[in-house]
Amino acid sequence: MAELYRSDAVLLPTLSVPIADAPGEITEYFANLIKADPKIRMEESVKYSDCNLAYNVGRWVINANGQDAAATVTWVYRYEEGKWLIAHHHSSVNPL
């Protein structure tokens, strides 16, 4: 998963506190998330792209360890060297 992110990407995760802003931290985040056997369902999504920039924002539900967490999510992508890479990823649990 970390290979989908730019080397200077920032990940503000849904289900953990630390900001991941280095490739090793992003790898660690996903390694830990996989242990929770996540199931993700997109509820709503809006996409935009222009030249070398794209984004996708929406609402999703993450089921990890058998518990649902409704959240909002934003991905910002940059097109570089022939591929789209994630520059920023932010997901926050919806307020109650």
N, CA, C and O atoms as a CHARMM CRD file, in Angstrom:
* protein
*
  384
    1    1 MET  N      0.81600  -1.20400   0.00000 PROA 1      0.00000
    2    1 MET  CA     0.00000   0.00000   0.00000 PROA 1      0.00000
    3    1 MET  C      0.85300   1.25800   0.00000 PROA 1      0.00000
    4    1 MET  O      0.52200   2.22900  -0.68100 PROA 1      0.00000
    5    2 ALA  N      1.93600   1.25600   0.74600 PROA 2      0.00000
    6    2 ALA  CA     2.75300   2.46800   0.86400 PROA 2      0.00000
    7    2 ALA  C      3.32400   2.90200  -0.47800 PROA 2      0.00000
    8    2 ALA  O      3.63400   4.07900  -0.66200 PROA 2      0.00000
    9    3 GLU  N      3.46800   1.97800  -1.41400 PROA 3      0.00000
   10    3 GLU  CA     3.97900   2.33900  -2.73700 PROA 3      0.00000
   11    3 GLU  C      2.99700   3.20500  -3.52200 PROA 3      0.00000
   12    3 GLU  O      3.37800   3.80700  -4.52600 PROA 3      0.00000
   13    4 LEU  N      1.75200   3.27500  -3.08600 PROA 4      0.00000
   14    4 LEU  CA     0.75800   4.14000  -3.73100 PROA 4      0.00000
   15    4 LEU  C      0.88900   5.59000  -3.27100 PROA 4      0.00000
   16    4 LEU  O      0.23200   6.47700  -3.81700 PROA 4      0.00000
   17    5 TYR  N      1.72700   5.83200  -2.27600 PROA 5      0.00000
   18    5 TYR  CA     1.89400   7.15700  -1.68000 PROA 5      0.00000
   19    5 TYR  C      3.21100   7.77700  -2.12700 PROA 5      0.00000
   20    5 TYR  O      4.20700   7.07800  -2.31000 PROA 5      0.00000
   21    6 ARG  N      3.20700   9.10400  -2.30200 PROA 6      0.00000
   22    6 ARG  CA     4.45700   9.82400  -2.55700 PROA 6      0.00000
   23    6 ARG  C      5.37300   9.66500  -1.35400 PROA 6      0.00000
   24    6 ARG  O      4.90300   9.37300  -0.25400 PROA 6      0.00000
   25    7 SER  N      6.66800   9.85400  -1.54700 PROA 7      0.00000
   26    7 SER  CA     7.60700   9.71100  -0.42900 PROA 7      0.00000
   27    7 SER  C      7.39200  10.78300   0.63900 PROA 7      0.00000
   28    7 SER  O      7.76900  10.58900   1.79500 PROA 7      0.00000
   29    8 ASP  N      6.78700  11.91800   0.25800 PROA 8      0.00000
   30    8 ASP  CA     6.51500  12.98700   1.22400 PROA 8      0.00000
   31    8 ASP  C      5.02600  13.10800   1.56800 PROA 8      0.00000
   32    8 ASP  O      4.57100  14.14900   2.04000 PROA 8      0.00000
   33    9 ALA  N      4.28500  12.04000   1.32700 PROA 9      0.00000
   34    9 ALA  CA     2.84600  12.04500   1.59700 PROA 9      0.00000
   35    9 ALA  C      2.55500  12.15800   3.09100 PROA 9      0.00000
   36    9 ALA  O      3.39100  11.83400   3.93500 PROA 9      0.00000
   37   10 VAL  N      1.34400  12.62900   3.39200 PROA 10     0.00000
   38   10 VAL  CA     0.86700  12.71500   4.76700 PROA 10     0.00000
   39   10 VAL  C     -0.42200  11.90400   4.86600 PROA 10     0.00000
   40   10 VAL  O     -1.33400  12.08100   4.05800 PROA 10     0.00000
   41   11 LEU  N     -0.49600  11.02800   5.84100 PROA 11     0.00000
   42   11 LEU  CA    -1.67800  10.21200   6.10500 PROA 11     0.00000
   43   11 LEU  C     -2.17700  10.54300   7.50100 PROA 11     0.00000
   44   11 LEU  O     -1.48400  10.32100   8.49500 PROA 11     0.00000
   45   12 LEU  N     -3.39700  11.08000   7.56000 PROA 12     0.00000
   46   12 LEU  CA    -4.07600  11.31800   8.83600 PROA 12     0.00000
   47   12 LEU  C     -5.15300  10.24000   8.94400 PROA 12     0.00000
   48   12 LEU  O     -6.23900  10.40100   8.38800 PROA 12     0.00000
   49   13 PRO  N     -4.86700   9.14000   9.65400 PROA 13     0.00000
   50   13 PRO  CA    -5.71900   7.96400   9.62000 PROA 13     0.00000
   51   13 PRO  C     -7.00800   8.08300  10.42700 PROA 13     0.00000
   52   13 PRO  O     -7.15200   8.92700  11.31200 PROA 13     0.00000
   53   14 THR  N     -7.93200   7.20000  10.07900 PROA 14     0.00000
   54   14 THR  CA    -9.24100   7.16000  10.72700 PROA 14     0.00000
   55   14 THR  C     -9.17600   6.56200  12.12300 PROA 14     0.00000
   56   14 THR  O     -9.71800   7.12400  13.07500 PROA 14     0.00000
   57   15 LEU  N     -8.51600   5.43300  12.23700 PROA 15     0.00000
   58   15 LEU  CA    -8.63400   4.61700  13.44600 PROA 15     0.00000
   59   15 LEU  C     -7.38000   4.59400  14.31400 PROA 15     0.00000
   60   15 LEU  O     -7.24400   3.72400  15.17400 PROA 15     0.00000
   61   16 SER  N     -6.46900   5.52900  14.10300 PROA 16     0.00000
   62   16 SER  CA    -5.31000   5.63000  14.98500 PROA 16     0.00000
   63   16 SER  C     -4.92500   7.09300  15.11600 PROA 16     0.00000
   64   16 SER  O     -5.32000   7.92200  14.29600 PROA 16     0.00000
   65   17 VAL  N     -4.16300   7.40400  16.13800 PROA 17     0.00000
   66   17 VAL  CA    -3.87200   8.79300  16.46600 PROA 17     0.00000
   67   17 VAL  C     -2.69100   9.37800  15.69400 PROA 17     0.00000
   68   17 VAL  O     -2.82200  10.47900  15.16000 PROA 17     0.00000
   69   18 PRO  N     -1.54100   8.69800  15.60700 PROA 18     0.00000
   70   18 PRO  CA    -0.37600   9.37300  15.02700 PROA 18     0.00000
   71   18 PRO  C     -0.55400   9.70800  13.54500 PROA 18     0.00000
   72   18 PRO  O     -1.15300   8.94800  12.78400 PROA 18     0.00000
   73   19 ILE  N     -0.02300  10.85100  13.16400 PROA 19     0.00000
   74   19 ILE  CA     0.04500  11.23100  11.75600 PROA 19     0.00000
   75   19 ILE  C      1.19600  10.43900  11.15500 PROA 19     0.00000
   76   19 ILE  O      2.27700  10.36500  11.73900 PROA 19     0.00000
   77   20 ALA  N      0.96500   9.84500   9.98600 PROA 20     0.00000
   78   20 ALA  CA     2.01400   9.11100   9.28100 PROA 20     0.00000
   79   20 ALA  C      2.52100  10.00000   8.15200 PROA 20     0.00000
   80   20 ALA  O      1.79300  10.27400   7.19800 PROA 20     0.00000
   81   21 ASP  N      3.76900  10.45100   8.26000 PROA 21     0.00000
   82   21 ASP  CA     4.30300  11.34800   7.23100 PROA 21     0.00000
   83   21 ASP  C      5.67200  10.90400   6.72500 PROA 21     0.00000
   84   21 ASP  O      6.47300  11.71400   6.25700 PROA 21     0.00000
   85   22 ALA  N      5.91900   9.61100   6.82900 PROA 22     0.00000
   86   22 ALA  CA     7.13300   9.01300   6.27400 PROA 22     0.00000
   87   22 ALA  C      6.74100   7.63800   5.72400 PROA 22     0.00000
   88   22 ALA  O      5.82700   7.00700   6.25300 PROA 22     0.00000
   89   23 PRO  N      7.41100   7.17000   4.68200 PROA 23     0.00000
   90   23 PRO  CA     7.03500   5.87700   4.09000 PROA 23     0.00000
   91   23 PRO  C      6.96200   4.73200   5.10200 PROA 23     0.00000
   92   23 PRO  O      6.04700   3.91100   5.03400 PROA 23     0.00000
   93   24 GLY  N      7.89800   4.66600   6.02800 PROA 24     0.00000
   94   24 GLY  CA     7.86700   3.60000   7.03400 PROA 24     0.00000
   95   24 GLY  C      6.65700   3.69500   7.94600 PROA 24     0.00000
   96   24 GLY  O      6.10000   2.67200   8.34300 PROA 24     0.00000
   97   25 GLU  N      6.24600   4.90600   8.28200 PROA 25     0.00000
   98   25 GLU  CA     5.07000   5.09300   9.13900 PROA 25     0.00000
   99   25 GLU  C      3.78800   4.70800   8.40800 PROA 25     0.00000
  100   25 GLU  O      2.87500   4.14000   9.00800 PROA 25     0.00000
  101   26 ILE  N      3.71800   5.01600   7.11200 PROA 26     0.00000
  102   26 ILE  CA     2.54700   4.63400   6.31500 PROA 26     0.00000
  103   26 ILE  C      2.48300   3.11700   6.19100 PROA 26     0.00000
  104   26 ILE  O      1.40800   2.53000   6.30900 PROA 26     0.00000
  105   27 THR  N      3.62300   2.48200   5.95500 PROA 27     0.00000
  106   27 THR  CA     3.67700   1.02100   5.89200 PROA 27     0.00000
  107   27 THR  C      3.22300   0.41600   7.21300 PROA 27     0.00000
  108   27 THR  O      2.43600  -0.53000   7.22400 PROA 27     0.00000
  109   28 GLU  N      3.71400   0.95500   8.33000 PROA 28     0.00000
  110   28 GLU  CA     3.33900   0.45300   9.65200 PROA 28     0.00000
  111   28 GLU  C      1.83800   0.60800   9.89900 PROA 28     0.00000
  112   28 GLU  O      1.20200  -0.29200  10.44900 PROA 28     0.00000
  113   29 TYR  N      1.27400   1.74100   9.49400 PROA 29     0.00000
  114   29 TYR  CA    -0.16400   1.95700   9.67100 PROA 29     0.00000
  115   29 TYR  C     -0.95700   0.85300   8.96900 PROA 29     0.00000
  116   29 TYR  O     -1.84900   0.24600   9.56300 PROA 29     0.00000
  117   30 PHE  N     -0.62500   0.59600   7.69800 PROA 30     0.00000
  118   30 PHE  CA    -1.38100  -0.41200   6.95800 PROA 30     0.00000
  119   30 PHE  C     -1.11000  -1.82400   7.47300 PROA 30     0.00000
  120   30 PHE  O     -2.01600  -2.65800   7.45800 PROA 30     0.00000
  121   31 ALA  N      0.09300  -2.11300   7.92300 PROA 31     0.00000
  122   31 ALA  CA     0.39100  -3.42700   8.50500 PROA 31     0.00000
  123   31 ALA  C     -0.48500  -3.66700   9.73000 PROA 31     0.00000
  124   31 ALA  O     -1.00800  -4.76600   9.91600 PROA 31     0.00000
  125   32 ASN  N     -0.64500  -2.64800  10.56200 PROA 32     0.00000
  126   32 ASN  CA    -1.50600  -2.76900  11.74200 PROA 32     0.00000
  127   32 ASN  C     -2.98200  -2.83500  11.36900 PROA 32     0.00000
  128   32 ASN  O     -3.74700  -3.57900  11.98300 PROA 32     0.00000
  129   33 LEU  N     -3.38000  -2.06200  10.36800 PROA 33     0.00000
  130   33 LEU  CA    -4.78200  -2.07400   9.93900 PROA 33     0.00000
  131   33 LEU  C     -5.17600  -3.43600   9.39200 PROA 33     0.00000
  132   33 LEU  O     -6.27600  -3.91800   9.66200 PROA 33     0.00000
  133   34 ILE  N     -4.30100  -4.05200   8.63500 PROA 34     0.00000
  134   34 ILE  CA    -4.60400  -5.37000   8.05500 PROA 34     0.00000
  135   34 ILE  C     -4.87800  -6.39300   9.15200 PROA 34     0.00000
  136   34 ILE  O     -5.70100  -7.28900   8.96600 PROA 34     0.00000
  137   35 LYS  N     -4.20800  -6.27300  10.27600 PROA 35     0.00000
  138   35 LYS  CA    -4.43100  -7.18500  11.40600 PROA 35     0.00000
  139   35 LYS  C     -5.86100  -7.08100  11.93400 PROA 35     0.00000
  140   35 LYS  O     -6.36700  -8.02700  12.53700 PROA 35     0.00000
  141   36 ALA  N     -6.51600  -5.93900  11.71400 PROA 36     0.00000
  142   36 ALA  CA    -7.88900  -5.73300  12.18900 PROA 36     0.00000
  143   36 ALA  C     -8.91300  -6.26800  11.19100 PROA 36     0.00000
  144   36 ALA  O    -10.11600  -6.11100  11.40000 PROA 36     0.00000
  145   37 ASP  N     -8.44700  -6.90600  10.09600 PROA 37     0.00000
  146   37 ASP  CA    -9.32400  -7.49100   9.07300 PROA 37     0.00000
  147   37 ASP  C    -10.38600  -6.48300   8.60200 PROA 37     0.00000
  148   37 ASP  O    -11.58200  -6.74600   8.72500 PROA 37     0.00000
  149   38 PRO  N     -9.95500  -5.33100   8.06300 PROA 38     0.00000
  150   38 PRO  CA   -10.90200  -4.27400   7.71400 PROA 38     0.00000
  151   38 PRO  C    -11.76700  -4.61600   6.50000 PROA 38     0.00000
  152   38 PRO  O    -11.32700  -5.27700   5.55900 PROA 38     0.00000
  153   39 LYS  N    -12.98900  -4.15100   6.55600 PROA 39     0.00000
  154   39 LYS  CA   -13.91800  -4.18600   5.42500 PROA 39     0.00000
  155   39 LYS  C    -14.36600  -2.74100   5.23000 PROA 39     0.00000
  156   39 LYS  O    -14.83500  -2.10000   6.17000 PROA 39     0.00000
  157   40 ILE  N    -14.22400  -2.23400   4.01700 PROA 40     0.00000
  158   40 ILE  CA   -14.52100  -0.81900   3.77100 PROA 40     0.00000
  159   40 ILE  C    -15.61000  -0.71000   2.72300 PROA 40     0.00000
  160   40 ILE  O    -15.58100  -1.38800   1.69600 PROA 40     0.00000
  161   41 ARG  N    -16.56800   0.15600   3.00200 PROA 41     0.00000
  162   41 ARG  CA   -17.69500   0.37200   2.09100 PROA 41     0.00000
  163   41 ARG  C    -17.82400   1.86800   1.82600 PROA 41     0.00000
  164   41 ARG  O    -18.07500   2.64200   2.74900 PROA 41     0.00000
  165   42 MET  N    -17.65400   2.28100   0.56500 PROA 42     0.00000
  166   42 MET  CA   -17.84900   3.69000   0.18700 PROA 42     0.00000
  167   42 MET  C    -19.34900   3.96600   0.15000 PROA 42     0.00000
  168   42 MET  O    -20.10300   3.23500  -0.49300 PROA 42     0.00000
  169   43 GLU  N    -19.77500   5.00600   0.83000 PROA 43     0.00000
  170   43 GLU  CA   -21.17900   5.39300   0.86400 PROA 43     0.00000
  171   43 GLU  C    -21.46900   6.48300  -0.17100 PROA 43     0.00000
  172   43 GLU  O    -22.53500   6.50700  -0.78700 PROA 43     0.00000
  173   44 GLU  N    -20.50500   7.37500  -0.34700 PROA 44     0.00000
  174   44 GLU  CA   -20.67500   8.52700  -1.24700 PROA 44     0.00000
  175   44 GLU  C    -19.28300   8.98500  -1.66600 PROA 44     0.00000
  176   44 GLU  O    -18.35500   8.98600  -0.85700 PROA 44     0.00000
  177   45 SER  N    -19.13700   9.38000  -2.95000 PROA 45     0.00000
  178   45 SER  CA   -17.81700   9.76400  -3.43300 PROA 45     0.00000
  179   45 SER  C    -17.94600  10.84800  -4.49800 PROA 45     0.00000
  180   45 SER  O    -18.80400  10.77200  -5.37700 PROA 45     0.00000
  181   46 VAL  N    -17.08500  11.85100  -4.40700 PROA 46     0.00000
  182   46 VAL  CA   -17.00900  12.92400  -5.40300 PROA 46     0.00000
  183   46 VAL  C    -15.56900  12.98000  -5.88200 PROA 46     0.00000
  184   46 VAL  O    -14.64400  13.06400  -5.07500 PROA 46     0.00000
  185   47 LYS  N    -15.37800  12.93400  -7.20300 PROA 47     0.00000
  186   47 LYS  CA   -14.03000  12.90700  -7.76000 PROA 47     0.00000
  187   47 LYS  C    -13.81900  14.10700  -8.66500 PROA 47     0.00000
  188   47 LYS  O    -14.76300  14.63100  -9.25800 PROA 47     0.00000
  189   48 TYR  N    -12.56000  14.53800  -8.76200 PROA 48     0.00000
  190   48 TYR  CA   -12.17900  15.64800  -9.62600 PROA 48     0.00000
  191   48 TYR  C    -10.74900  15.41200 -10.08500 PROA 48     0.00000
  192   48 TYR  O     -9.91500  14.93800  -9.31400 PROA 48     0.00000
  193   49 SER  N    -10.46700  15.74000 -11.33800 PROA 49     0.00000
  194   49 SER  CA    -9.07900  15.68000 -11.80200 PROA 49     0.00000
  195   49 SER  C     -8.83700  16.78700 -12.81600 PROA 49     0.00000
  196   49 SER  O     -9.73700  17.19400 -13.55000 PROA 49     0.00000
  197   50 ASP  N     -7.59800  17.26000 -12.83500 PROA 50     0.00000
  198   50 ASP  CA    -7.20000  18.31700 -13.76200 PROA 50     0.00000
  199   50 ASP  C     -5.68700  18.26100 -13.90700 PROA 50     0.00000
  200   50 ASP  O     -4.95900  18.49000 -12.94200 PROA 50     0.00000
  201   51 CYS  N     -5.22100  17.96200 -15.08600 PROA 51     0.00000
  202   51 CYS  CA    -3.78700  17.93900 -15.39400 PROA 51     0.00000
  203   51 CYS  C     -3.05500  16.97900 -14.46000 PROA 51     0.00000
  204   51 CYS  O     -3.19900  15.76600 -14.61200 PROA 51     0.00000
  205   52 ASN  N     -2.28700  17.47000 -13.51400 PROA 52     0.00000
  206   52 ASN  CA    -1.46400  16.62600 -12.64500 PROA 52     0.00000
  207   52 ASN  C     -1.99100  16.52200 -11.22000 PROA 52     0.00000
  208   52 ASN  O     -1.26700  16.10000 -10.31900 PROA 52     0.00000
  209   53 LEU  N     -3.26100  16.90700 -11.00900 PROA 53     0.00000
  210   53 LEU  CA    -3.83800  16.89700  -9.67100 PROA 53     0.00000
  211   53 LEU  C     -5.22900  16.26800  -9.72700 PROA 53     0.00000
  212   53 LEU  O     -6.00300  16.53000 -10.64800 PROA 53     0.00000
  213   54 ALA  N     -5.53100  15.45200  -8.75100 PROA 54     0.00000
  214   54 ALA  CA    -6.86900  14.85600  -8.65000 PROA 54     0.00000
  215   54 ALA  C     -7.20500  14.69000  -7.17700 PROA 54     0.00000
  216   54 ALA  O     -6.32000  14.62500  -6.32300 PROA 54     0.00000
  217   55 TYR  N     -8.49700  14.62400  -6.89800 PROA 55     0.00000
  218   55 TYR  CA    -8.89400  14.30500  -5.52800 PROA 55     0.00000
  219   55 TYR  C    -10.16600  13.48200  -5.54200 PROA 55     0.00000
  220   55 TYR  O    -10.91700  13.47100  -6.51700 PROA 55     0.00000
  221   56 ASN  N    -10.38300  12.80300  -4.44700 PROA 56     0.00000
  222   56 ASN  CA   -11.57800  12.01000  -4.21600 PROA 56     0.00000
  223   56 ASN  C    -11.96900  12.25900  -2.77100 PROA 56     0.00000
  224   56 ASN  O    -11.17200  12.02600  -1.86200 PROA 56     0.00000
  225   57 VAL  N    -13.17900  12.72800  -2.55500 PROA 57     0.00000
  226   57 VAL  CA   -13.68200  12.95900  -1.20700 PROA 57     0.00000
  227   57 VAL  C    -14.98700  12.19800  -1.03800 PROA 57     0.00000
  228   57 VAL  O    -15.72100  11.99600  -2.00400 PROA 57     0.00000
  229   58 GLY  N    -15.27100  11.78400   0.16500 PROA 58     0.00000
  230   58 GLY  CA   -16.51400  11.07100   0.35400 PROA 58     0.00000
  231   58 GLY  C    -16.74000  10.62300   1.78300 PROA 58     0.00000
  232   58 GLY  O    -16.06800  11.03900   2.72700 PROA 58     0.00000
  233   59 ARG  N    -17.72500   9.75100   1.88100 PROA 59     0.00000
  234   59 ARG  CA   -18.06700   9.14500   3.16500 PROA 59     0.00000
  235   59 ARG  C    -17.90500   7.64400   3.00500 PROA 59     0.00000
  236   59 ARG  O    -18.28500   7.08000   1.98000 PROA 59     0.00000
  237   60 TRP  N    -17.34000   6.99500   4.02200 PROA 60     0.00000
  238   60 TRP  CA   -17.19200   5.55000   3.98800 PROA 60     0.00000
  239   60 TRP  C    -17.42300   4.96800   5.35700 PROA 60     0.00000
  240   60 TRP  O    -17.43200   5.68200   6.36000 PROA 60     0.00000
  241   61 VAL  N    -17.60900   3.66500   5.39100 PROA 61     0.00000
  242   61 VAL  CA   -17.74700   2.93900   6.65400 PROA 61     0.00000
  243   61 VAL  C    -16.62200   1.92300   6.69000 PROA 61     0.00000
  244   61 VAL  O    -16.45100   1.13400   5.76100 PROA 61     0.00000
  245   62 ILE  N    -15.86300   1.94900   7.76700 PROA 62     0.00000
  246   62 ILE  CA   -14.77200   1.00600   7.96400 PROA 62     0.00000
  247   62 ILE  C    -15.18100   0.05900   9.08300 PROA 62     0.00000
  248   62 ILE  O    -15.49800   0.48900  10.19200 PROA 62     0.00000
  249   63 ASN  N    -15.17100  -1.22800   8.78100 PROA 63     0.00000
  250   63 ASN  CA   -15.42900  -2.22300   9.80800 PROA 63     0.00000
  251   63 ASN  C    -14.09200  -2.86600  10.12900 PROA 63     0.00000
  252   63 ASN  O    -13.50900  -3.56100   9.29700 PROA 63     0.00000
  253   64 ALA  N    -13.61400  -2.63100  11.33500 PROA 64     0.00000
  254   64 ALA  CA   -12.35300  -3.20500  11.79400 PROA 64     0.00000
  255   64 ALA  C    -12.59600  -3.89300  13.12400 PROA 64     0.00000
  256   64 ALA  O    -13.23000  -3.32700  14.01500 PROA 64     0.00000
  257   65 ASN  N    -12.10400  -5.08800  13.25800 PROA 65     0.00000
  258   65 ASN  CA   -12.32400  -5.89100  14.46900 PROA 65     0.00000
  259   65 ASN  C    -13.81500  -6.04800  14.76500 PROA 65     0.00000
  260   65 ASN  O    -14.21700  -6.11600  15.92600 PROA 65     0.00000
  261   66 GLY  N    -14.63500  -6.10400  13.70700 PROA 66     0.00000
  262   66 GLY  CA   -16.06700  -6.33400  13.87100 PROA 66     0.00000
  263   66 GLY  C    -16.88100  -5.11600  14.25400 PROA 66     0.00000
  264   66 GLY  O    -18.07700  -5.24100  14.51300 PROA 66     0.00000
  265   67 GLN  N    -16.26700  -3.93100  14.30000 PROA 67     0.00000
  266   67 GLN  CA   -16.99500  -2.71500  14.67300 PROA 67     0.00000
  267   67 GLN  C    -16.97100  -1.72100  13.52000 PROA 67     0.00000
  268   67 GLN  O    -15.92500  -1.48900  12.91500 PROA 67     0.00000
  269   68 ASP  N    -18.14300  -1.12600  13.21500 PROA 68     0.00000
  270   68 ASP  CA   -18.24600  -0.11800  12.17300 PROA 68     0.00000
  271   68 ASP  C    -17.82100   1.25200  12.68300 PROA 68     0.00000
  272   68 ASP  O    -18.11000   1.62600  13.82000 PROA 68     0.00000
  273   69 ALA  N    -17.13000   1.99200  11.82000 PROA 69     0.00000
  274   69 ALA  CA   -16.79900   3.39500  12.09100 PROA 69     0.00000
  275   69 ALA  C    -17.13600   4.17200  10.82200 PROA 69     0.00000
  276   69 ALA  O    -16.49000   4.00000   9.78900 PROA 69     0.00000
  277   70 ALA  N    -18.16400   5.03800  10.91000 PROA 70     0.00000
  278   70 ALA  CA   -18.52400   5.89400   9.78100 PROA 70     0.00000
  279   70 ALA  C    -17.54700   7.06300   9.75700 PROA 70     0.00000
  280   70 ALA  O    -17.25400   7.65400  10.79600 PROA 70     0.00000
  281   71 ALA  N    -17.04400   7.39600   8.57300 PROA 71     0.00000
  282   71 ALA  CA   -16.01100   8.42500   8.48700 PROA 71     0.00000
  283   71 ALA  C    -16.10700   9.18900   7.17000 PROA 71     0.00000
  284   71 ALA  O    -16.72700   8.74400   6.20400 PROA 71     0.00000
  285   72 THR  N    -15.47200  10.35000   7.17400 PROA 72     0.00000
  286   72 THR  CA   -15.27300  11.09300   5.93400 PROA 72     0.00000
  287   72 THR  C    -13.83300  10.85200   5.49800 PROA 72     0.00000
  288   72 THR  O    -12.96100  10.58100   6.32400 PROA 72     0.00000
  289   73 VAL  N    -13.59300  10.95300   4.19400 PROA 73     0.00000
  290   73 VAL  CA   -12.25900  10.65800   3.67400 PROA 73     0.00000
  291   73 VAL  C    -11.91800  11.59000   2.52300 PROA 73     0.00000
  292   73 VAL  O    -12.78900  11.97600   1.74300 PROA 73     0.00000
  293   74 THR  N    -10.64800  11.94500   2.42500 PROA 74     0.00000
  294   74 THR  CA   -10.12800  12.75400   1.31800 PROA 74     0.00000
  295   74 THR  C     -8.80200  12.15900   0.87400 PROA 74     0.00000
  296   74 THR  O     -7.92600  11.87900   1.69200 PROA 74     0.00000
  297   75 TRP  N     -8.66900  11.97300  -0.42800 PROA 75     0.00000
  298   75 TRP  CA    -7.39300  11.60900  -1.03200 PROA 75     0.00000
  299   75 TRP  C     -7.03900  12.68900  -2.04500 PROA 75     0.00000
  300   75 TRP  O     -7.88500  13.09600  -2.84100 PROA 75     0.00000
  301   76 VAL  N     -5.80400  13.15300  -2.01900 PROA 76     0.00000
  302   76 VAL  CA    -5.29200  14.07900  -3.02400 PROA 76     0.00000
  303   76 VAL  C     -4.17300  13.34000  -3.75700 PROA 76     0.00000
  304   76 VAL  O     -3.25800  12.80100  -3.13400 PROA 76     0.00000
  305   77 TYR  N     -4.25900  13.32400  -5.08100 PROA 77     0.00000
  306   77 TYR  CA    -3.29600  12.60800  -5.90500 PROA 77     0.00000
  307   77 TYR  C     -2.49300  13.58200  -6.76400 PROA 77     0.00000
  308   77 TYR  O     -3.00200  14.62500  -7.17500 PROA 77     0.00000
  309   78 ARG  N     -1.24000  13.23500  -7.02900 PROA 78     0.00000
  310   78 ARG  CA    -0.38100  13.98300  -7.95500 PROA 78     0.00000
  311   78 ARG  C      0.08600  13.00500  -9.03000 PROA 78     0.00000
  312   78 ARG  O      0.44300  11.86400  -8.73700 PROA 78     0.00000
  313   79 TYR  N      0.07800  13.47200 -10.27800 PROA 79     0.00000
  314   79 TYR  CA     0.57500  12.65800 -11.37900 PROA 79     0.00000
  315   79 TYR  C      2.04300  12.98900 -11.59200 PROA 79     0.00000
  316   79 TYR  O      2.39100  14.11600 -11.94300 PROA 79     0.00000
  317   80 GLU  N      2.90300  11.99500 -11.37800 PROA 80     0.00000
  318   80 GLU  CA     4.34300  12.19500 -11.48900 PROA 80     0.00000
  319   80 GLU  C      4.98600  10.96700 -12.11000 PROA 80     0.00000
  320   80 GLU  O      4.65000   9.83300 -11.76900 PROA 80     0.00000
  321   81 GLU  N      5.90000  11.20300 -13.01200 PROA 81     0.00000
  322   81 GLU  CA     6.68000  10.12700 -13.61200 PROA 81     0.00000
  323   81 GLU  C      5.80200   8.98600 -14.12100 PROA 81     0.00000
  324   81 GLU  O      6.11700   7.81100 -13.93100 PROA 81     0.00000
  325   82 GLY  N      4.69300   9.35300 -14.77100 PROA 82     0.00000
  326   82 GLY  CA     3.83000   8.36700 -15.40300 PROA 82     0.00000
  327   82 GLY  C      2.85800   7.62600 -14.50900 PROA 82     0.00000
  328   82 GLY  O      2.24200   6.65300 -14.94500 PROA 82     0.00000
  329   83 LYS  N      2.70400   8.06600 -13.25700 PROA 83     0.00000
  330   83 LYS  CA     1.73000   7.39300 -12.38800 PROA 83     0.00000
  331   83 LYS  C      1.12100   8.36100 -11.38600 PROA 83     0.00000
  332   83 LYS  O      1.71700   9.37600 -11.02600 PROA 83     0.00000
  333   84 TRP  N     -0.08600   8.01500 -10.94600 PROA 84     0.00000
  334   84 TRP  CA    -0.78100   8.78700  -9.91800 PROA 84     0.00000
  335   84 TRP  C     -0.35300   8.27400  -8.55000 PROA 84     0.00000
  336   84 TRP  O     -0.40900   7.07400  -8.28100 PROA 84     0.00000
  337   85 LEU  N      0.07500   9.19100  -7.68900 PROA 85     0.00000
  338   85 LEU  CA     0.47100   8.83700  -6.32500 PROA 85     0.00000
  339   85 LEU  C     -0.32200   9.66700  -5.32900 PROA 85     0.00000
  340   85 LEU  O     -0.67000  10.81600  -5.60400 PROA 85     0.00000
  341   86 ILE  N     -0.60400   9.08700  -4.18000 PROA 86     0.00000
  342   86 ILE  CA    -1.32900   9.79300  -3.13000 PROA 86     0.00000
  343   86 ILE  C     -0.37700  10.76200  -2.43700 PROA 86     0.00000
  344   86 ILE  O      0.67300  10.36900  -1.92800 PROA 86     0.00000
  345   87 ALA  N     -0.76500  12.03400  -2.42800 PROA 87     0.00000
  346   87 ALA  CA     0.03000  13.06600  -1.75900 PROA 87     0.00000
  347   87 ALA  C     -0.50900  13.34400  -0.35700 PROA 87     0.00000
  348   87 ALA  O      0.24000  13.71600   0.54600 PROA 87     0.00000
  349   88 HSD  N     -1.81000  13.15900  -0.19100 PROA 88     0.00000
  350   88 HSD  CA    -2.44500  13.44300   1.09800 PROA 88     0.00000
  351   88 HSD  C     -3.65400  12.52600   1.25100 PROA 88     0.00000
  352   88 HSD  O     -4.42300  12.34000   0.30800 PROA 88     0.00000
  353   89 HSD  N     -3.81500  11.96000   2.43000 PROA 89     0.00000
  354   89 HSD  CA    -4.93400  11.06600   2.73800 PROA 89     0.00000
  355   89 HSD  C     -5.38500  11.42000   4.15900 PROA 89     0.00000
  356   89 HSD  O     -4.61000  11.34000   5.11200 PROA 89     0.00000
  357   90 HSD  N     -6.64200  11.81000   4.27400 PROA 90     0.00000
  358   90 HSD  CA    -7.18000  12.20300   5.57600 PROA 90     0.00000
  359   90 HSD  C     -8.53200  11.53700   5.74600 PROA 90     0.00000
  360   90 HSD  O     -9.38900  11.62600   4.86700 PROA 90     0.00000
  361   91 SER  N     -8.72100  10.87900   6.86000 PROA 91     0.00000
  362   91 SER  CA    -9.99800  10.25800   7.17200 PROA 91     0.00000
  363   91 SER  C    -10.31400  10.51700   8.64100 PROA 91     0.00000
  364   91 SER  O     -9.46900  10.32500   9.51500 PROA 91     0.00000
  365   92 SER  N    -11.53700  10.95200   8.89700 PROA 92     0.00000
  366   92 SER  CA   -11.95800  11.25900  10.27100 PROA 92     0.00000
  367   92 SER  C    -13.28500  10.59900  10.56700 PROA 92     0.00000
  368   92 SER  O    -14.20800  10.62500   9.75300 PROA 92     0.00000
  369   93 VAL  N    -13.36800  10.00700  11.74700 PROA 93     0.00000
  370   93 VAL  CA   -14.63100   9.41500  12.19600 PROA 93     0.00000
  371   93 VAL  C    -15.66600  10.52400  12.32400 PROA 93     0.00000
  372   93 VAL  O    -15.37800  11.60000  12.84700 PROA 93     0.00000
  373   94 ASN  N    -16.88300  10.24500  11.83800 PROA 94     0.00000
  374   94 ASN  CA   -17.95400  11.22900  11.92500 PROA 94     0.00000
  375   94 ASN  C    -18.30300  11.51400  13.38900 PROA 94     0.00000
  376   94 ASN  O    -18.30300  10.60500  14.21900 PROA 94     0.00000
  377   95 PRO  N    -18.59800  12.77600  13.70000 PROA 95     0.00000
  378   95 PRO  CA   -19.00600  13.08600  15.07100 PROA 95     0.00000
  379   95 PRO  C    -20.34800  12.44200  15.38000 PROA 95     0.00000
  380   95 PRO  O    -21.17200  12.24300  14.48800 PROA 95     0.00000
  381   96 LEU  N    -20.55700  12.12200  16.63500 PROA 96     0.00000
  382   96 LEU  CA   -21.82700  11.48000  17.05700 PROA 96     0.00000
  383   96 LEU  C    -22.96000  12.46300  17.05100 PROA 96     0.00000
  384   96 LEU  O    -24.09200  12.10200  17.37500 PROA 96     0.00000
